[in-house]
Every structure is written in C-alpha cells, then in structure tokens.
Amino acid sequence: MTVPIDVRITALGAQGDGIAEAGDDRLYVPFTVPGDLARILPGEKKGEGVSAELLEVLEPGPARIDPACVHFGICGGCALQHLDDASYAAFKRDQVTRALSHHGLGDVGVAMPLIVPARARRRTRLTARRSGDRVLLGYLERGSHRMVGVTECPVILPRLEALMPKLRDLLAVLLGVKDTLHLTLTATDTGIDLLIAGERRPNMRGLQSLSAFAEAQDLARITWDSKEGPEAIAVRRPPTVQLGRAGVPLPPGAFLQVAKDSEDWMMAMARDAVAGAKHVADLFAGCGTFTAVLAEKSAVSAFESSVEMVEACRRGLNHARGLHPVTLARRDLFREPLTVKELARFDAAVIDPPRAGAKAQTEMLAVSKVPVVMAFSCNPATFARDARAMVDGGYRLEQVTPIDQFRWSSHVELAAVFRKG
C-alpha cells in the first residue's frame, strides 16, 4: 500500500508540475515549486515517471507565492499561480528553449517572454451542469471531468467575470437534470458574444429567456450550437473586432487571439518583419488578424481553409480604407500547400498555423526563395520541428520571442523571424 513520503522539489516539468526524485522514481507533483519540501502521496505511472498528490508543503521554496485565486489547486484552469514572476517567466522561456534544443537549434537566441497581464483574456469557455438544486458554472478539475463551480476568475476580463453570476440565473431555466452546456464568452469591440453548445435546442421558454438576457445584459449576440448546427438566437449587433483598419464581424466560435495585448504585439512584429515587402503571403490567415495590418504597406494574398473566416475577413476589408490590394483565397494548406513556384511571387510571408504546425507548407517554404518569413506558433514542439526544416533549407532563424497569452498555464506561444541566406 502506498504511503506518504517527503520529497524536495528540484525543477518544474513541461506541464508545470514540480519534479522530485525518490529512489529510481521521478515524481511529478502539481502545485509545487523548486525548493519546496513537500509531503506527497505517490500515485500512478505517468510517462517516464509517477504522478503524485500534494498533501502538504512542509517548507516553501524561495519562488513560492500566494495564488491569485481562491479556486487555485482545485480548478484545472491554472497550474502556476503559486510561482513568482521571475521564475514564471523563466519557465515559459525554458519551454521554448527545450523544444528548440530537441531539434538541434539550442544555439538560437530566445528572449524573455512577453506576458499578458492578469484579467486580460477576452475569451473563456465555461461548463455548466446541475448539482441538485444548484447550477454549477465554471471549469473542470485538473485531470477530471468533475465540475468546479467558480465565483471568480482573475485571468479573464472583469466584464466577463461580472457576467458569470447572471449567467447562473439564466442557466437555471436552460439546464435539464442531466444536461451539460458549454459556454464560450468573447468580449468583442461591440459587446460580449455568447455561444452556448448543448445537445438539444432550447424550448420556447428557453428561447424567450435567452432573448431577454441578451437585452438585459446588452450582449452583442447569443448563438445556440446543437447537433442541428449553430443558430442565432439574439443578434442585437454584429460582434466585431478591429484588426488594423478593418472592423471584422466574427462568425460564431471563430478563432481569435485570446488577448488584445498579445494580438497587438503580434501585429507589430509582423508589420516590422516584412517592412519594405511589396507582396506578402498571409498563410493560415484566419479572419484576418494580420491581413489588414500587412495591407497598410504591402499587397497581400491571404490563404485560409474556413469559408466563414474568409468571408468575415472580406466583409471587414470591404469597409477599410487606404489599403493596398488584398486577395483572399480559401485553401487547405495542410493538404494543398503553396508550391515553390507559387511562393516565388512573394517577397515576404507570415505564417500562423494551428497546434499541429505546418509541416507540408514549411517544406515548401524551406526550399523557396521568399526572403523573410514571420512565423507564429502556439506549440513550441511543432514549431521546432518546422524550424529545423527551414534552417536545413537555408534560412537563418533569428531570435525567438515567447508570448504568454494563457496566464498561469503551462502553455506558451512564440514568434520568430526566418531570413534566407
């Protein structure tokens, strides 16, 4: 039978868990920091180590601080609120450095991360269920499908947090005994956009409650997504975000950088990297995060697989003024990457793929003659894989900048510039 043991935490793992050694075992202990002397209960095998439950911190390490949220340690949304700012920044940077080193790029300079402040996230996804007579609204527990009903969230914008208690009243009408609903709240420039996903369409009373809620809370839109597909329940005004000179109307559930701060940083990096380019390729363009900004100085050809995103970008650009020509094309760059011949007409490219990276497109870019490529990534592992191909193709990888959009999580994004020759 497993018994508690005392261990000293020596490092942080990739998921933010503290690492300790006990005999031949490597133990992963959540909510600990290097230097902690912790009483733990070893658990099950986890990769090359063993997971453990933290029972008590006997001696705090020098990097330990008080967490910002009363739900920390139970809610699965944050992993690192107990880590001081300097150690937290170093952890994020190390995530990128380790990924690059794994692909032989350990000599590339990695800057300290740009970190989005607390209470800056403009999008969050909540889960709602019934527990007896109560409505639980919040997030899942760490490594579990159990719900944590939250009363605060210091990660998201205050106006999203302020809506949560009012949503509970609405959910009391919408939730059946066995229902689970997923709510995505997005703070746009024209108001909060609420997307609710559930198996069945609301009844008449539910629809009336949703419409009344949109009016009472001055929401921009409420959309219900069921197995029949998304349905607009209340549209008081189009949820719109300003991307450069374009006011882009967002489709329900559309991808959007999670914080305005990081979006602004990324736009500025892209603009600076391609300065002087006459024709820029915007690859995995989404709804045009970079398209309009790039078009202020250059002609742009933007490629995106989603019809809804392409059309949203087109509508935004239709009302923008003073831009160079923009061509929008629907194209799946995973299955049909731009070829070397097609890339020959561009003197710069911006690429921002999803977590899987852009292996096929990168292989084409690597052997192309595009002088400069500005790359963004939400996954250091797939970025490092793709960066290896770019370097092998003759590109020089300049300094990499980590970007921390998901405050207090183990997740980190990055920006990097490649130059040919």
N, C-alpha and C positions, 0 to 999 in steps of 0.2 A: 504494500500500500504506500502511495506517495505521501511524504511528509514535508512540511515546510522546511526551507533552508534559507540561510542568509548568504547573500552574494554582493559583490561590489560591481557596479556597472562601469564598464570601461569605454564604451563607444555607443553610437547610435546606428541602427540598421537602416536600410533603404526605406522602410515603412514608418520610420520614426520610433521604433521600439528600442529600448535600451538593450545592450548586449552584455552578457556576463558569461564567464566560464566556470563550470563545475565538473571536475574530473575530465572526462572526454567529451562532455556535452557543451554545446554552445546554446545558451538560453536567451530567448527573446522576451523581454519584459516590458509591456506597454506602460506608458506614463512615468517613465524613469529617465534620468539624465546621467551623463558621465559623472562619476564621483559618488553617486548615491550608494549608500549601504542599505540594501533592501531585503525584506523578508518576503519570500515568494513561495508559490506552490507550483512545482513543475507539472506540465501537462502533456499534451500530445506532440508527436513528431511534427516539425514544421520545416519543410525543405531540408536543409542540411543541419538543422538544429532542433530545438524543443521549445514550444510555446510555454509561457508561464503566466500565472496570475499574480499580480502585485497585491500583497497582503498589508504591507506597512513599510513606510520609509523610516528606517532607524536613524540614519544620518543623511541629511540632504547634501547633494553635491553643490559645488560653487555656482553652477549655471541654473539651479532651480529657482523659480519664482512662483508667486501665486497666480493661478489661472484667472483669465478674464471673465469666465462664465461659470455660473453655478451648476451647469449641467456637464461640465468637463469631466471626463472619466467614465461617464455613462453614455452620453450621446456619441455616436460614431462619426460625427461630422468633423471633429478636430482631433489631432493627435499630439500637438506640440505647444499648447498654451502654457505649459509649465517650464518652458525653455526661455532663457533670457535672450534679448535681441541679438547680441553679438554671436552667440552660439547658434541661434536660429538661422541667421544669415549665412554662417559658415556651413551649416548643414545643407542648406539649399545649394550653395556653390559646390560643395563636395559631391552632391548627386550628379551634377553635370560633369565634373572633373573625372569621376569614376567611370561614367559611361564613355567618355572620350578615350580614356586610357585603355579601356577594354578593346578598343579598335585601333590601338597604336597611335592615338592622337593626344597623348598625355602632355606633349610639349606646347600645345596650343594655350594661349593665354585665356583665362576665364576670369571675368570681372566679378566683383561682389554683386549680389543680386539687387535689382530694383524691386522693392517690396511694396505692394499695395497696402495702404493703412487699414486698420480695423474700421468696421462699419462703412465699407466702400463697395461691397458686392451688390450689383444691381439685379442679380438673378439668383433665385434659390428654388429648390424642388423639395416640397414638403409631402409627407404621407399623412393620411387621416384614416382613423378607424374608431369604432365604438369600443368602449370598455365599460360594460354595464350601462349605467345611465350617463356616463361621461363620454365626451368626444375627445379623443387624443389627436393632437395635431403637432407634428414635429418630425424627427428623423429616426432612423433605425439605430439600435445599439450597435456597438462595434462588433463585427463578425456575427451578426444575428439578424433574424427577421422580426425581433421584438421591437415594439414601438417605444420611443421616448417622447412623451408629451413635453414640449418646451415652453417656457414662459418668456425667454429672452434669447437673443442670438446676436452677439457682438461682432459677427462677421458681416452681416447684411446691412444695407442702408436703413436708417431709422424709419423711413416711411413704409418700408416693407415689414419691419418688425412691428410697427404700430398697427398694422392691418391684421396681425395674427389673432388677437382675441376676438375681433369682429368676425373673422372667418369661422371661428368655432361656433358662433351663434348660427351662422348660415349653414354650417355642416350638420348641425342638429336636425335640420329639415331634410338635407340631402342624403344622409347616410342611413342605409339599412343596417340591420343587425350584423350581417356577415360581409358588408361592403368594405372595400379598401379603395380609397381615392388618392390619386397623386396630383398635387397642385404645383404648377410652375408659375412663379410670380416674377415678372420682369418689369423693372422701372424704366420706362421709355421717356423721351422728351415730352410726350403729350399725355403722360399718365401711366398708371400701372396696367399691365396686360396680364390677365389671369387665364391660364389654360388648365382645365380640370380633366383628368383622364379617369374613366371608370368603365366598367363592362356594359352598363345599361344606360340608356338615355333617361334623363330626369322626367318625372311625371309633370302634369300641369302645375301642380303646386310648387314643385321644384323650379320649373322654368320661371314662374312668376317671382319666386324668391330671388333667383339669380338676377333677373332684370331690375328688381327693386334694390338689390345690393349694389349693382353697378352704379345706379343713380345715387344712392345714399353715400357711397364712398368715392364718388367721382372717378370711377375707373374708366380707362380708355376702352377696354374690350373684355368680354368674357367669352371663351370658346370652350365647348364641351367635346372631348375626344373619346368616342366609344368604338366598338367593333364596326360600326357603320361608317366611321371616319369622323374628322373634325366638323363641328357645326357651330357657327357663330350664334351665340345666344343673345348677346347685347353688344352692339358696336356704337358707342357714343362719339368716338372719333378714332381715326386710324392710329394705332400705336406706331410712332415714328422715332427714328434716331437720326441725328445729324452726323453724317460721315463726310468730312470735308465740307464741300459746298452743296452736297446732296442730302436732302431730307428723305430717308429711305423708309417706306412703310414695311413693317416686319410681318411676314407670314406667321401664323401660329406655330410656336415651338422653334422658330428659326434660330440658327446659330448666331450668337453674339458674344463678343469678348465679355468676360464676366464682370469686368470693372472698367469704368470710364478712364481711370488713371492709366491703366496698362494699355488700353486702346490708344490713348494719346501718345504714350511712349513709343508704341509700335509704329504708329503712323509717322511720327517724326523720324524714326530710324529708317523706315522705308524711303521716305522723301529724301533724306540726306544721302543714303547709299546709292540711289540711282540719279543723283543730281547730274544734269547735263545730258542724260539719255534722251534720244529723240523718240524711241518706240519701246515701250515696256510691256512685257508679258506678265499678267497677273494670274497666277496659277492657283487653283482651289480658291477662287475669288469670293465664294460665299455670296452675301448680299451686297458686297462692295466695300468692305472695311478699308481697303487700300485704293480701290479703283478711282474714286473721285479725287482723292488726295494726289495720286500719281498724275492724274489728268490735268492738274493745275499747271504742270510744266512739260508734260510729255503726251504723245499719243499712246493710248493703252488698248491692248487686246486682252480681255478678261475671259477666263475659262472656268466653268462651274458645272457640276453634273445635275444639280437640282433645278428643275423648271421654275419652282416657286421662288427660289433665291435669285435666279437670273431675272425674272420678271420684276421682283422687288427692286433690284438694282436699276433696271431700266426705268421704272416709274420715278425713282429718286433722281436719276440723271436727267430725265425729261424736264425737270424744273430747275436744274442747276444752270448757272450762267458762268461764262468766261472760261470754259474748259476746252482742252484740246480734244480731238476726235477720240471716241471710245467705241470699240467693237465688243459686243457681248456674244459669247457662244456657249451653248450647252454642250458639255463634253465630259465624259468619264475618263479622267486622266489615269485612273488605275488600269483600265482596260485599253484605253486608246491615248497613250501619252503623246505629246507633241514630239515629232521626229526631229532629228538633227537638221534636216532640210527646212522644216517649218520654223525651227528656232533661229535659223540663220538671219531672219529679218529683224530680230530684236537686238538691241544693244544693252539691255538690262532685263532682269526677271525678278519677280517677287513670288515666293512660294510659301504657302501656309497650309500644309496638309493636316488631316486628322491624325489620331494617335498611331495608326498603322504606318505612318510615314509615307514616303512617295518613292518606293524602290524603282518602279518602272520609269517614272518621269525623271528621277535622278540619274538613272543610267543613260538616258538621252542627253540630259544637261551636261553630264560629266564629259562627254565626247563632243559637245558642241563648242562653238566659238563665242558664246554670249560672254561679254567682258566681265559683267558683275552680276552676281545672284545674291539677293537679300532673302535669307531663309528664316522662317519662324517655325517653332515646333512645340507641341505640348507633351512630348515624350522624348527625354534625353537618349533613351536606348535606341529608338528607331532613327533619331537624328544622327547619332554617332555612326550607325550602320551606313546611312545615306551619305554622311560627310566623308566617310572613308572612300566611297566610290568617287566623289567629287575630287578629292585630293589625288587619288590614283589617276584621274583623268586630266590632271594638270592644273587644278585650281589651288590657290593658296587660301587657307582658312584663317581669316583674321580673328581678332579677339571675340570670344563668345560672351554674351551677356545673359545671365539667368534673369527670368522675370517671374516673380512670385505673385500670381493672381489669387491663388487659393490660400489665403492667410491661415496659418496654423495647421495646415495639412502637410503631408509628405510630398505632395505633388509640386512639380516645378516646370516652368516653361522656359523657352530661351529664344534669343535672336542671334544671328550670326551672318557675317558677310563673307562671300567667296569671291575672289578675283582671279581671273585667268592669267596664268604666267607668273 
